[in-house]
Amino acid sequence: MFALAGCWLVIVSSEIFKEISLMYVGLCLFFAALVIGVIYANTDNRFKK
């Protein structure tokens, strides 16, 4: 969750600095963190006890 929040900070900073490239970087990081989190949660029976 903190990684996703950090990605939103990058996206918000794109609005502050008026740089569209920061928004794309933030969105790519956001979706990468999301996919990695889903894969982590669904492998190796981590949350099944």
HTML snippet that shows the backbone in 3Dmol.js (N, CA, C, O; Angstrom):
<script src="https://3Dmol.org/build/3Dmol-min.js"></script>
<div id="view" style="width:600px;height:400px;position:relative"></div>
<script>
const pdb = `
ATOM      1  N   MET A   1       0.823  -1.191   0.000  1.00  0.00           N
ATOM      2  CA  MET A   1       0.000   0.000   0.000  1.00  0.00           C
ATOM      3  C   MET A   1       0.868   1.257   0.000  1.00  0.00           C
ATOM      4  O   MET A   1       0.525   2.255  -0.634  1.00  0.00           O
ATOM      5  N   PHE A   2       1.987   1.204   0.709  1.00  0.00           N
ATOM      6  CA  PHE A   2       2.863   2.373   0.729  1.00  0.00           C
ATOM      7  C   PHE A   2       3.511   2.594  -0.643  1.00  0.00           C
ATOM      8  O   PHE A   2       3.758   3.730  -1.046  1.00  0.00           O
ATOM      9  N   ALA A   3       3.779   1.506  -1.346  1.00  0.00           N
ATOM     10  CA  ALA A   3       4.342   1.648  -2.695  1.00  0.00           C
ATOM     11  C   ALA A   3       3.341   2.316  -3.627  1.00  0.00           C
ATOM     12  O   ALA A   3       3.717   3.148  -4.453  1.00  0.00           O
ATOM     13  N   LEU A   4       2.066   1.952  -3.496  1.00  0.00           N
ATOM     14  CA  LEU A   4       1.036   2.576  -4.323  1.00  0.00           C
ATOM     15  C   LEU A   4       0.882   4.051  -3.980  1.00  0.00           C
ATOM     16  O   LEU A   4       0.688   4.881  -4.869  1.00  0.00           O
ATOM     17  N   ALA A   5       0.966   4.376  -2.705  1.00  0.00           N
ATOM     18  CA  ALA A   5       0.883   5.779  -2.287  1.00  0.00           C
ATOM     19  C   ALA A   5       2.077   6.566  -2.825  1.00  0.00           C
ATOM     20  O   ALA A   5       1.926   7.721  -3.224  1.00  0.00           O
ATOM     21  N   GLY A   6       3.247   5.959  -2.837  1.00  0.00           N
ATOM     22  CA  GLY A   6       4.417   6.617  -3.394  1.00  0.00           C
ATOM     23  C   GLY A   6       4.267   6.883  -4.885  1.00  0.00           C
ATOM     24  O   GLY A   6       4.722   7.908  -5.394  1.00  0.00           O
ATOM     25  N   CYS A   7       3.630   5.958  -5.570  1.00  0.00           N
ATOM     26  CA  CYS A   7       3.379   6.159  -7.001  1.00  0.00           C
ATOM     27  C   CYS A   7       2.422   7.325  -7.217  1.00  0.00           C
ATOM     28  O   CYS A   7       2.578   8.089  -8.169  1.00  0.00           O
ATOM     29  N   TRP A   8       1.437   7.463  -6.340  1.00  0.00           N
ATOM     30  CA  TRP A   8       0.516   8.601  -6.463  1.00  0.00           C
ATOM     31  C   TRP A   8       1.232   9.916  -6.194  1.00  0.00           C
ATOM     32  O   TRP A   8       0.867  10.945  -6.762  1.00  0.00           O
ATOM     33  N   LEU A   9       2.243   9.895  -5.341  1.00  0.00           N
ATOM     34  CA  LEU A   9       3.019  11.119  -5.124  1.00  0.00           C
ATOM     35  C   LEU A   9       3.748  11.535  -6.393  1.00  0.00           C
ATOM     36  O   LEU A   9       3.865  12.726  -6.682  1.00  0.00           O
ATOM     37  N   VAL A  10       4.233  10.565  -7.144  1.00  0.00           N
ATOM     38  CA  VAL A  10       4.889  10.870  -8.414  1.00  0.00           C
ATOM     39  C   VAL A  10       3.869  11.457  -9.395  1.00  0.00           C
ATOM     40  O   VAL A  10       4.167  12.411 -10.113  1.00  0.00           O
ATOM     41  N   ILE A  11       2.675  10.883  -9.417  1.00  0.00           N
ATOM     42  CA  ILE A  11       1.630  11.378 -10.312  1.00  0.00           C
ATOM     43  C   ILE A  11       1.221  12.793  -9.931  1.00  0.00           C
ATOM     44  O   ILE A  11       1.040  13.639 -10.807  1.00  0.00           O
ATOM     45  N   VAL A  12       1.072  13.059  -8.645  1.00  0.00           N
ATOM     46  CA  VAL A  12       0.702  14.402  -8.193  1.00  0.00           C
ATOM     47  C   VAL A  12       1.814  15.404  -8.491  1.00  0.00           C
ATOM     48  O   VAL A  12       1.539  16.550  -8.845  1.00  0.00           O
ATOM     49  N   SER A  13       3.049  14.982  -8.352  1.00  0.00           N
ATOM     50  CA  SER A  13       4.158  15.896  -8.639  1.00  0.00           C
ATOM     51  C   SER A  13       4.194  16.264 -10.120  1.00  0.00           C
ATOM     52  O   SER A  13       4.728  17.314 -10.478  1.00  0.00           O
ATOM     53  N   SER A  14       3.636  15.419 -10.983  1.00  0.00           N
ATOM     54  CA  SER A  14       3.576  15.774 -12.399  1.00  0.00           C
ATOM     55  C   SER A  14       2.672  16.979 -12.610  1.00  0.00           C
ATOM     56  O   SER A  14       2.921  17.792 -13.500  1.00  0.00           O
ATOM     57  N   GLU A  15       1.641  17.101 -11.814  1.00  0.00           N
ATOM     58  CA  GLU A  15       0.761  18.272 -11.916  1.00  0.00           C
ATOM     59  C   GLU A  15       1.436  19.517 -11.350  1.00  0.00           C
ATOM     60  O   GLU A  15       1.254  20.618 -11.871  1.00  0.00           O
ATOM     61  N   ILE A  16       2.206  19.345 -10.295  1.00  0.00           N
ATOM     62  CA  ILE A  16       2.886  20.490  -9.680  1.00  0.00           C
ATOM     63  C   ILE A  16       3.954  21.046 -10.622  1.00  0.00           C
ATOM     64  O   ILE A  16       4.062  22.259 -10.800  1.00  0.00           O
ATOM     65  N   PHE A  17       4.744  20.148 -11.226  1.00  0.00           N
ATOM     66  CA  PHE A  17       5.839  20.581 -12.087  1.00  0.00           C
ATOM     67  C   PHE A  17       5.433  20.732 -13.549  1.00  0.00           C
ATOM     68  O   PHE A  17       6.252  21.122 -14.381  1.00  0.00           O
ATOM     69  N   LYS A  18       4.174  20.426 -13.870  1.00  0.00           N
ATOM     70  CA  LYS A  18       3.655  20.525 -15.242  1.00  0.00           C
ATOM     71  C   LYS A  18       4.477  19.705 -16.229  1.00  0.00           C
ATOM     72  O   LYS A  18       4.777  20.148 -17.338  1.00  0.00           O
ATOM     73  N   GLU A  19       4.836  18.489 -15.792  1.00  0.00           N
ATOM     74  CA  GLU A  19       5.580  17.546 -16.636  1.00  0.00           C
ATOM     75  C   GLU A  19       4.717  16.314 -16.867  1.00  0.00           C
ATOM     76  O   GLU A  19       4.449  15.561 -15.932  1.00  0.00           O
ATOM     77  N   ILE A  20       4.285  16.105 -18.095  1.00  0.00           N
ATOM     78  CA  ILE A  20       3.417  14.970 -18.405  1.00  0.00           C
ATOM     79  C   ILE A  20       4.183  13.645 -18.299  1.00  0.00           C
ATOM     80  O   ILE A  20       3.586  12.598 -18.048  1.00  0.00           O
ATOM     81  N   SER A  21       5.504  13.695 -18.490  1.00  0.00           N
ATOM     82  CA  SER A  21       6.287  12.461 -18.430  1.00  0.00           C
ATOM     83  C   SER A  21       6.287  11.871 -17.019  1.00  0.00           C
ATOM     84  O   SER A  21       6.340  10.652 -16.859  1.00  0.00           O
ATOM     85  N   LEU A  22       6.229  12.725 -16.000  1.00  0.00           N
ATOM     86  CA  LEU A  22       6.161  12.209 -14.624  1.00  0.00           C
ATOM     87  C   LEU A  22       4.853  11.452 -14.386  1.00  0.00           C
ATOM     88  O   LEU A  22       4.826  10.477 -13.635  1.00  0.00           O
ATOM     89  N   MET A  23       3.780  11.895 -15.020  1.00  0.00           N
ATOM     90  CA  MET A  23       2.511  11.189 -14.868  1.00  0.00           C
ATOM     91  C   MET A  23       2.598   9.791 -15.469  1.00  0.00           C
ATOM     92  O   MET A  23       2.113   8.824 -14.881  1.00  0.00           O
ATOM     93  N   TYR A  24       3.221   9.689 -16.648  1.00  0.00           N
ATOM     94  CA  TYR A  24       3.359   8.376 -17.272  1.00  0.00           C
ATOM     95  C   TYR A  24       4.263   7.452 -16.461  1.00  0.00           C
ATOM     96  O   TYR A  24       3.993   6.257 -16.342  1.00  0.00           O
ATOM     97  N   VAL A  25       5.319   8.001 -15.916  1.00  0.00           N
ATOM     98  CA  VAL A  25       6.211   7.214 -15.064  1.00  0.00           C
ATOM     99  C   VAL A  25       5.463   6.745 -13.823  1.00  0.00           C
ATOM    100  O   VAL A  25       5.580   5.584 -13.430  1.00  0.00           O
ATOM    101  N   GLY A  26       4.700   7.633 -13.209  1.00  0.00           N
ATOM    102  CA  GLY A  26       3.924   7.271 -12.020  1.00  0.00           C
ATOM    103  C   GLY A  26       2.882   6.212 -12.307  1.00  0.00           C
ATOM    104  O   GLY A  26       2.692   5.292 -11.512  1.00  0.00           O
ATOM    105  N   LEU A  27       2.204   6.334 -13.438  1.00  0.00           N
ATOM    106  CA  LEU A  27       1.201   5.326 -13.793  1.00  0.00           C
ATOM    107  C   LEU A  27       1.838   3.972 -14.072  1.00  0.00           C
ATOM    108  O   LEU A  27       1.301   2.938 -13.674  1.00  0.00           O
ATOM    109  N   CYS A  28       2.970   3.974 -14.749  1.00  0.00           N
ATOM    110  CA  CYS A  28       3.670   2.701 -15.004  1.00  0.00           C
ATOM    111  C   CYS A  28       4.127   2.059 -13.694  1.00  0.00           C
ATOM    112  O   CYS A  28       3.987   0.851 -13.507  1.00  0.00           O
ATOM    113  N   LEU A  29       4.667   2.866 -12.799  1.00  0.00           N
ATOM    114  CA  LEU A  29       5.078   2.343 -11.492  1.00  0.00           C
ATOM    115  C   LEU A  29       3.879   1.822 -10.704  1.00  0.00           C
ATOM    116  O   LEU A  29       3.966   0.786 -10.044  1.00  0.00           O
ATOM    117  N   PHE A  30       2.758   2.546 -10.776  1.00  0.00           N
ATOM    118  CA  PHE A  30       1.550   2.140 -10.055  1.00  0.00           C
ATOM    119  C   PHE A  30       1.069   0.780 -10.523  1.00  0.00           C
ATOM    120  O   PHE A  30       0.806  -0.105  -9.709  1.00  0.00           O
ATOM    121  N   PHE A  31       0.955   0.611 -11.835  1.00  0.00           N
ATOM    122  CA  PHE A  31       0.465  -0.671 -12.353  1.00  0.00           C
ATOM    123  C   PHE A  31       1.480  -1.793 -12.144  1.00  0.00           C
ATOM    124  O   PHE A  31       1.090  -2.942 -11.941  1.00  0.00           O
ATOM    125  N   ALA A  32       2.758  -1.481 -12.191  1.00  0.00           N
ATOM    126  CA  ALA A  32       3.769  -2.499 -11.917  1.00  0.00           C
ATOM    127  C   ALA A  32       3.690  -2.955 -10.462  1.00  0.00           C
ATOM    128  O   ALA A  32       3.762  -4.151 -10.180  1.00  0.00           O
ATOM    129  N   ALA A  33       3.542  -2.001  -9.534  1.00  0.00           N
ATOM    130  CA  ALA A  33       3.423  -2.358  -8.115  1.00  0.00           C
ATOM    131  C   ALA A  33       2.141  -3.146  -7.861  1.00  0.00           C
ATOM    132  O   ALA A  33       2.120  -4.060  -7.036  1.00  0.00           O
ATOM    133  N   LEU A  34       1.081  -2.792  -8.567  1.00  0.00           N
ATOM    134  CA  LEU A  34      -0.188  -3.498  -8.418  1.00  0.00           C
ATOM    135  C   LEU A  34      -0.072  -4.948  -8.877  1.00  0.00           C
ATOM    136  O   LEU A  34      -0.534  -5.857  -8.188  1.00  0.00           O
ATOM    137  N   VAL A  35       0.538  -5.164 -10.031  1.00  0.00           N
ATOM    138  CA  VAL A  35       0.696  -6.519 -10.572  1.00  0.00           C
ATOM    139  C   VAL A  35       1.619  -7.339  -9.677  1.00  0.00           C
ATOM    140  O   VAL A  35       1.336  -8.505  -9.402  1.00  0.00           O
ATOM    141  N   ILE A  36       2.705  -6.750  -9.224  1.00  0.00           N
ATOM    142  CA  ILE A  36       3.629  -7.463  -8.335  1.00  0.00           C
ATOM    143  C   ILE A  36       2.947  -7.825  -7.022  1.00  0.00           C
ATOM    144  O   ILE A  36       3.160  -8.915  -6.491  1.00  0.00           O
ATOM    145  N   GLY A  37       2.133  -6.921  -6.498  1.00  0.00           N
ATOM    146  CA  GLY A  37       1.402  -7.210  -5.262  1.00  0.00           C
ATOM    147  C   GLY A  37       0.406  -8.335  -5.424  1.00  0.00           C
ATOM    148  O   GLY A  37       0.275  -9.178  -4.536  1.00  0.00           O
ATOM    149  N   VAL A  38      -0.297  -8.365  -6.536  1.00  0.00           N
ATOM    150  CA  VAL A  38      -1.266  -9.442  -6.788  1.00  0.00           C
ATOM    151  C   VAL A  38      -0.547 -10.777  -6.948  1.00  0.00           C
ATOM    152  O   VAL A  38      -1.003 -11.792  -6.423  1.00  0.00           O
ATOM    153  N   ILE A  39       0.556 -10.784  -7.657  1.00  0.00           N
ATOM    154  CA  ILE A  39       1.324 -12.025  -7.827  1.00  0.00           C
ATOM    155  C   ILE A  39       1.875 -12.491  -6.488  1.00  0.00           C
ATOM    156  O   ILE A  39       1.833 -13.683  -6.184  1.00  0.00           O
ATOM    157  N   TYR A  40       2.393 -11.562  -5.681  1.00  0.00           N
ATOM    158  CA  TYR A  40       2.927 -11.918  -4.371  1.00  0.00           C
ATOM    159  C   TYR A  40       1.841 -12.507  -3.468  1.00  0.00           C
ATOM    160  O   TYR A  40       2.084 -13.477  -2.750  1.00  0.00           O
ATOM    161  N   ALA A  41       0.656 -11.925  -3.508  1.00  0.00           N
ATOM    162  CA  ALA A  41      -0.429 -12.389  -2.648  1.00  0.00           C
ATOM    163  C   ALA A  41      -0.949 -13.759  -3.074  1.00  0.00           C
ATOM    164  O   ALA A  41      -1.456 -14.511  -2.242  1.00  0.00           O
ATOM    165  N   ASN A  42      -0.832 -14.090  -4.352  1.00  0.00           N
ATOM    166  CA  ASN A  42      -1.426 -15.329  -4.848  1.00  0.00           C
ATOM    167  C   ASN A  42      -0.435 -16.468  -5.032  1.00  0.00           C
ATOM    168  O   ASN A  42      -0.805 -17.520  -5.553  1.00  0.00           O
ATOM    169  N   THR A  43       0.810 -16.287  -4.618  1.00  0.00           N
ATOM    170  CA  THR A  43       1.770 -17.374  -4.775  1.00  0.00           C
ATOM    171  C   THR A  43       2.185 -17.925  -3.425  1.00  0.00           C
ATOM    172  O   THR A  43       2.231 -17.202  -2.429  1.00  0.00           O
ATOM    173  N   ASP A  44       2.481 -19.194  -3.406  1.00  0.00           N
ATOM    174  CA  ASP A  44       3.074 -19.878  -2.254  1.00  0.00           C
ATOM    175  C   ASP A  44       2.184 -19.911  -1.022  1.00  0.00           C
ATOM    176  O   ASP A  44       2.692 -20.038   0.092  1.00  0.00           O
ATOM    177  N   ASN A  45       0.883 -19.799  -1.189  1.00  0.00           N
ATOM    178  CA  ASN A  45      -0.080 -19.913  -0.081  1.00  0.00           C
ATOM    179  C   ASN A  45       0.276 -19.007   1.100  1.00  0.00           C
ATOM    180  O   ASN A  45       0.226 -19.454   2.246  1.00  0.00           O
ATOM    181  N   ARG A  46       0.627 -17.771   0.852  1.00  0.00           N
ATOM    182  CA  ARG A  46       1.093 -16.855   1.882  1.00  0.00           C
ATOM    183  C   ARG A  46      -0.003 -16.495   2.886  1.00  0.00           C
ATOM    184  O   ARG A  46       0.266 -16.386   4.083  1.00  0.00           O
ATOM    185  N   PHE A  47      -1.216 -16.313   2.413  1.00  0.00           N
ATOM    186  CA  PHE A  47      -2.266 -15.825   3.286  1.00  0.00           C
ATOM    187  C   PHE A  47      -3.290 -16.905   3.647  1.00  0.00           C
ATOM    188  O   PHE A  47      -4.345 -16.601   4.204  1.00  0.00           O
ATOM    189  N   LYS A  48      -2.985 -18.134   3.337  1.00  0.00           N
ATOM    190  CA  LYS A  48      -3.889 -19.241   3.665  1.00  0.00           C
ATOM    191  C   LYS A  48      -3.371 -19.962   4.902  1.00  0.00           C
ATOM    192  O   LYS A  48      -2.411 -20.728   4.823  1.00  0.00           O
ATOM    193  N   LYS A  49      -4.004 -19.717   6.039  1.00  0.00           N
ATOM    194  CA  LYS A  49      -3.574 -20.388   7.276  1.00  0.00           C
ATOM    195  C   LYS A  49      -4.736 -21.021   7.975  1.00  0.00           C
ATOM    196  O   LYS A  49      -4.564 -21.629   9.031  1.00  0.00           O
TER     197      LYS A  49
END
`;
const viewer = $3Dmol.createViewer("view");
viewer.addModel(pdb, "pdb");
viewer.setStyle({}, {cartoon: {color: "spectrum"}});
viewer.zoomTo();
viewer.render();
</script>
